[in-house]
Amino acid sequence: MASSMYRMRQETIDRLGPEPTTPAERLAHTLAAHADTDGSWLVVEATNDIYGSGVRTGITLDDLRAIQQQLVVAEARIANVLALCDEAERKGISSGGPFQVNIVRWAAAHPAPEQ
């Protein structure tokens, strides 16, 4: 019994990866854990019956999938901007000077404070 539980646990860890530590990792981890779950599942319920009988609002699994995709696109765009900064610096091109390039790099490396 113990060996089958260990095997199931290890298979789950192999599928989901290490314990997530950041919000983006936790989102990816949650979506991986529910990869086969219906996207209309209301993951977080904000209201129930406020806008009418049986009307529920909140965030669905498909909403979380869309948010994750937006994060992937944003990260790719940031990587492209940083690559352009590097290329411009290598070629000695800077429309706003080296100070502007450094501001872009700093902004990409430091996320906005959580509100």
FIKOLZA-1660 file (N, C-alpha, C; in steps of 0.1 Angstrom, whole numbers, plus 5000, padded with zeros to 4 digits):
% residues 115
   i   px   py   pz ch aa at
   1 5008 4988 5000  A  M  N
   1 5000 5000 5000  A  M CA
   1 5009 5013 5000  A  M  C
   2 5019 5013 5009  A  A  N
   2 5027 5025 5010  A  A CA
   2 5035 5027 4997  A  A  C
   3 5039 5016 4990  A  S  N
   3 5047 5018 4978  A  S CA
   3 5038 5023 4967  A  S  C
   4 5025 5019 4966  A  S  N
   4 5016 5025 4956  A  S CA
   4 5013 5039 4958  A  S  C
   5 5012 5043 4971  A  M  N
   5 5010 5057 4974  A  M CA
   5 5022 5066 4971  A  M  C
   6 5034 5060 4974  A  Y  N
   6 5046 5067 4970  A  Y CA
   6 5047 5069 4955  A  Y  C
   7 5044 5058 4948  A  R  N
   7 5044 5059 4933  A  R CA
   7 5035 5069 4927  A  R  C
   8 5022 5069 4933  A  M  N
   8 5013 5079 4928  A  M CA
   8 5017 5094 4931  A  M  C
   9 5023 5095 4943  A  R  N
   9 5028 5109 4947  A  R CA
   9 5039 5113 4938  A  R  C
  10 5049 5103 4935  A  Q  N
  10 5060 5106 4926  A  Q CA
  10 5055 5109 4912  A  Q  C
  11 5045 5102 4907  A  E  N
  11 5040 5105 4894  A  E CA
  11 5034 5119 4893  A  E  C
  12 5027 5123 4904  A  T  N
  12 5021 5136 4904  A  T CA
  12 5032 5147 4904  A  T  C
  13 5042 5145 4912  A  I  N
  13 5053 5154 4913  A  I CA
  13 5060 5155 4899  A  I  C
  14 5062 5144 4893  A  D  N
  14 5068 5144 4879  A  D CA
  14 5060 5151 4869  A  D  C
  15 5047 5150 4870  A  R  N
  15 5038 5157 4861  A  R CA
  15 5037 5172 4864  A  R  C
  16 5037 5176 4877  A  L  N
  16 5034 5190 4880  A  L CA
  16 5047 5198 4883  A  L  C
  17 5058 5191 4885  A  G  N
  17 5071 5197 4888  A  G CA
  17 5072 5201 4902  A  G  C
  18 5083 5209 4905  A  P  N
  18 5086 5212 4919  A  P CA
  18 5075 5221 4925  A  P  C
  19 5075 5223 4938  A  E  N
  19 5065 5231 4945  A  E CA
  19 5067 5246 4940  A  E  C
  20 5056 5252 4935  A  P  N
  20 5057 5266 4930  A  P CA
  20 5059 5276 4941  A  P  C
  21 5067 5286 4938  A  T  N
  21 5070 5296 4948  A  T CA
  21 5066 5310 4944  A  T  C
  22 5063 5313 4931  A  T  N
  22 5059 5326 4927  A  T CA
  22 5044 5326 4922  A  T  C
  23 5038 5337 4921  A  P  N
  23 5024 5337 4916  A  P CA
  23 5023 5331 4902  A  P  C
  24 5032 5334 4893  A  A  N
  24 5031 5328 4880  A  A CA
  24 5033 5313 4880  A  A  C
  25 5042 5308 4889  A  E  N
  25 5045 5294 4890  A  E CA
  25 5032 5287 4896  A  E  C
  26 5026 5294 4906  A  R  N
  26 5014 5288 4912  A  R CA
  26 5002 5287 4902  A  R  C
  27 5001 5297 4894  A  L  N
  27 4991 5297 4883  A  L CA
  27 4994 5286 4874  A  L  C
  28 5006 5284 4869  A  A  N
  28 5009 5274 4860  A  A CA
  28 5007 5260 4866  A  A  C
  29 5011 5259 4879  A  H  N
  29 5009 5246 4886  A  H CA
  29 4994 5243 4888  A  H  C
  30 4986 5252 4891  A  T  N
  30 4972 5250 4893  A  T CA
  30 4965 5246 4879  A  T  C
  31 4969 5253 4869  A  L  N
  31 4964 5249 4855  A  L CA
  31 4968 5235 4851  A  L  C
  32 4981 5232 4854  A  A  N
  32 4986 5218 4851  A  A CA
  32 4978 5208 4859  A  A  C
  33 4975 5211 4872  A  A  N
  33 4968 5201 4880  A  A CA
  33 4954 5199 4875  A  A  C
  34 4948 5209 4869  A  H  N
  34 4935 5208 4864  A  H CA
  34 4934 5209 4848  A  H  C
  35 4944 5203 4842  A  A  N
  35 4945 5204 4827  A  A CA
  35 4933 5198 4820  A  A  C
  36 4927 5188 4826  A  D  N
  36 4915 5181 4820  A  D CA
  36 4902 5186 4826  A  D  C
  37 4902 5196 4834  A  T  N
  37 4890 5201 4840  A  T CA
  37 4883 5211 4831  A  T  C
  38 4870 5210 4831  A  D  N
  38 4861 5218 4822  A  D CA
  38 4864 5233 4825  A  D  C
  39 4867 5241 4815  A  G  N
  39 4871 5255 4816  A  G CA
  39 4860 5264 4822  A  G  C
  40 4848 5260 4822  A  S  N
  40 4837 5268 4827  A  S CA
  40 4836 5267 4842  A  S  C
  41 4844 5258 4848  A  W  N
  41 4844 5257 4863  A  W CA
  41 4847 5270 4869  A  W  C
  42 4838 5275 4878  A  L  N
  42 4840 5288 4885  A  L CA
  42 4850 5285 4897  A  L  C
  43 4863 5289 4895  A  V  N
  43 4873 5287 4904  A  V CA
  43 4872 5295 4917  A  V  C
  44 4869 5308 4914  A  V  N
  44 4867 5318 4925  A  V CA
  44 4853 5324 4923  A  V  C
  45 4845 5323 4933  A  E  N
  45 4832 5329 4932  A  E CA
  45 4832 5342 4938  A  E  C
  46 4828 5352 4931  A  A  N
  46 4827 5366 4936  A  A CA
  46 4814 5369 4942  A  A  C
  47 4803 5366 4935  A  T  N
  47 4789 5368 4939  A  T CA
  47 4780 5356 4936  A  T  C
  48 4770 5355 4943  A  N  N
  48 4760 5345 4940  A  N CA
  48 4746 5351 4943  A  N  C
  49 4738 5352 4933  A  D  N
  49 4724 5357 4934  A  D CA
  49 4723 5372 4935  A  D  C
  50 4734 5379 4934  A  I  N
  50 4734 5394 4935  A  I CA
  50 4728 5400 4923  A  I  C
  51 4731 5395 4911  A  Y  N
  51 4726 5400 4899  A  Y CA
  51 4713 5393 4893  A  Y  C
  52 4708 5385 4902  A  G  N
  52 4696 5377 4898  A  G CA
  52 4697 5363 4904  A  G  C
  53 4685 5356 4904  A  S  N
  53 4685 5343 4910  A  S CA
  53 4693 5333 4901  A  S  C
  54 4703 5327 4908  A  G  N
  54 4711 5317 4901  A  G CA
  54 4723 5323 4893  A  G  C
  55 4725 5336 4893  A  V  N
  55 4736 5343 4886  A  V CA
  55 4748 5343 4895  A  V  C
  56 4759 5337 4891  A  R  N
  56 4771 5337 4898  A  R CA
  56 4782 5344 4890  A  R  C
  57 4790 5352 4897  A  T  N
  57 4801 5359 4890  A  T CA
  57 4814 5354 4896  A  T  C
  58 4825 5355 4889  A  G  N
  58 4838 5352 4894  A  G CA
  58 4848 5348 4883  A  G  C
  59 4858 5340 4887  A  I  N
  59 4868 5337 4877  A  I CA
  59 4867 5322 4874  A  I  C
  60 4867 5319 4861  A  T  N
  60 4866 5305 4857  A  T CA
  60 4880 5300 4854  A  T  C
  61 4881 5287 4852  A  L  N
  61 4894 5281 4848  A  L CA
  61 4898 5286 4835  A  L  C
  62 4889 5288 4825  A  D  N
  62 4893 5294 4812  A  D CA
  62 4898 5308 4814  A  D  C
  63 4892 5316 4823  A  D  N
  63 4898 5329 4826  A  D CA
  63 4912 5328 4831  A  D  C
  64 4915 5319 4840  A  L  N
  64 4929 5317 4844  A  L CA
  64 4938 5313 4833  A  L  C
  65 4933 5304 4824  A  R  N
  65 4941 5300 4812  A  R CA
  65 4944 5312 4803  A  R  C
  66 4934 5321 4801  A  A  N
  66 4936 5333 4793  A  A CA
  66 4946 5343 4800  A  A  C
  67 4945 5344 4813  A  I  N
  67 4955 5353 4820  A  I CA
  67 4969 5347 4819  A  I  C
  68 4970 5334 4820  A  Q  N
  68 4984 5328 4819  A  Q CA
  68 4989 5331 4805  A  Q  C
  69 4981 5330 4794  A  Q  N
  69 4985 5332 4781  A  Q CA
  69 4989 5347 4779  A  Q  C
  70 4982 5356 4785  A  Q  N
  70 4986 5370 4785  A  Q CA
  70 4999 5372 4792  A  Q  C
  71 5002 5365 4803  A  L  N
  71 5015 5366 4809  A  L CA
  71 5026 5361 4800  A  L  C
  72 5024 5350 4793  A  V  N
  72 5034 5345 4784  A  V CA
  72 5037 5355 4773  A  V  C
  73 5027 5361 4768  A  V  N
  73 5029 5371 4757  A  V CA
  73 5036 5383 4763  A  V  C
  74 5033 5388 4774  A  A  N
  74 5039 5399 4780  A  A CA
  74 5054 5396 4783  A  A  C
  75 5057 5385 4788  A  E  N
  75 5071 5381 4791  A  E CA
  75 5079 5380 4778  A  E  C
  76 5073 5375 4767  A  A  N
  76 5080 5375 4755  A  A CA
  76 5083 5389 4749  A  A  C
  77 5073 5397 4751  A  R  N
  77 5075 5411 4746  A  R CA
  77 5086 5418 4754  A  R  C
  78 5086 5416 4767  A  I  N
  78 5097 5422 4775  A  I CA
  78 5111 5416 4771  A  I  C
  79 5111 5403 4768  A  A  N
  79 5124 5397 4764  A  A CA
  79 5128 5403 4750  A  A  C
  80 5119 5406 4742  A  N  N
  80 5122 5412 4729  A  N CA
  80 5127 5427 4730  A  N  C
  81 5121 5434 4739  A  V  N
  81 5125 5448 4742  A  V CA
  81 5140 5448 4748  A  V  C
  82 5142 5438 4757  A  L  N
  82 5156 5438 4763  A  L CA
  82 5166 5433 4752  A  L  C
  83 5162 5424 4743  A  A  N
  83 5171 5420 4732  A  A CA
  83 5174 5432 4723  A  A  C
  84 5164 5440 4720  A  L  N
  84 5166 5452 4712  A  L CA
  84 5175 5462 4719  A  L  C
  85 5173 5464 4732  A  C  N
  85 5182 5472 4740  A  C CA
  85 5197 5468 4738  A  C  C
  86 5199 5455 4740  A  D  N
  86 5212 5449 4739  A  D CA
  86 5218 5451 4725  A  D  C
  87 5210 5449 4715  A  E  N
  87 5214 5451 4701  A  E CA
  87 5218 5465 4698  A  E  C
  88 5209 5474 4703  A  A  N
  88 5212 5489 4701  A  A CA
  88 5224 5493 4708  A  A  C
  89 5226 5488 4720  A  E  N
  89 5238 5491 4727  A  E CA
  89 5251 5486 4720  A  E  C
  90 5250 5474 4715  A  R  N
  90 5262 5468 4708  A  R CA
  90 5265 5476 4695  A  R  C
  91 5255 5481 4689  A  K  N
  91 5257 5489 4676  A  K CA
  91 5259 5504 4679  A  K  C
  92 5258 5508 4691  A  G  N
  92 5260 5522 4695  A  G CA
  92 5248 5530 4691  A  G  C
  93 5237 5524 4690  A  I  N
  93 5224 5532 4686  A  I CA
  93 5216 5534 4699  A  I  C
  94 5212 5546 4701  A  S  N
  94 5204 5549 4713  A  S CA
  94 5196 5561 4710  A  S  C
  95 5183 5560 4708  A  S  N
  95 5175 5572 4705  A  S CA
  95 5173 5581 4717  A  S  C
  96 5173 5575 4729  A  G  N
  96 5172 5583 4741  A  G CA
  96 5184 5583 4750  A  G  C
  97 5195 5578 4744  A  G  N
  97 5208 5577 4751  A  G CA
  97 5208 5565 4760  A  G  C
  98 5220 5562 4766  A  P  N
  98 5222 5551 4774  A  P CA
  98 5213 5551 4787  A  P  C
  99 5210 5563 4791  A  F  N
  99 5202 5564 4803  A  F CA
  99 5188 5557 4801  A  F  C
 100 5182 5560 4789  A  Q  N
 100 5169 5554 4786  A  Q CA
 100 5170 5539 4785  A  Q  C
 101 5180 5534 4779  A  V  N
 101 5182 5519 4778  A  V CA
 101 5183 5513 4792  A  V  C
 102 5190 5520 4801  A  N  N
 102 5191 5515 4815  A  N CA
 102 5178 5515 4822  A  N  C
 103 5169 5526 4819  A  I  N
 103 5156 5526 4825  A  I CA
 103 5148 5515 4820  A  I  C
 104 5148 5512 4807  A  V  N
 104 5140 5500 4802  A  V CA
 104 5145 5487 4809  A  V  C
 105 5158 5485 4810  A  R  N
 105 5163 5473 4816  A  R CA
 105 5159 5472 4831  A  R  C
 106 5159 5483 4838  A  W  N
 106 5156 5484 4852  A  W CA
 106 5141 5480 4853  A  W  C
 107 5132 5487 4845  A  A  N
 107 5118 5484 4846  A  A CA
 107 5114 5470 4843  A  A  C
 108 5121 5464 4833  A  A  N
 108 5119 5450 4830  A  A CA
 108 5123 5440 4841  A  A  C
 109 5133 5444 4849  A  A  N
 109 5138 5435 4859  A  A CA
 109 5131 5437 4873  A  A  C
 110 5123 5448 4874  A  H  N
 110 5117 5451 4887  A  H CA
 110 5102 5452 4885  A  H  C
 111 5094 5442 4889  A  P  N
 111 5080 5443 4887  A  P CA
 111 5074 5454 4896  A  P  C
 112 5063 5459 4891  A  A  N
 112 5056 5469 4899  A  A CA
 112 5052 5463 4913  A  A  C
 113 5052 5472 4923  A  P  N
 113 5048 5467 4936  A  P CA
 113 5034 5462 4936  A  P  C
 114 5031 5452 4944  A  E  N
 114 5017 5447 4945  A  E CA
 114 5009 5456 4953  A  E  C
 115 4997 5458 4948  A  Q  N
 115 4988 5468 4955  A  Q CA
 115 4979 5461 4965  A  Q  C
% end
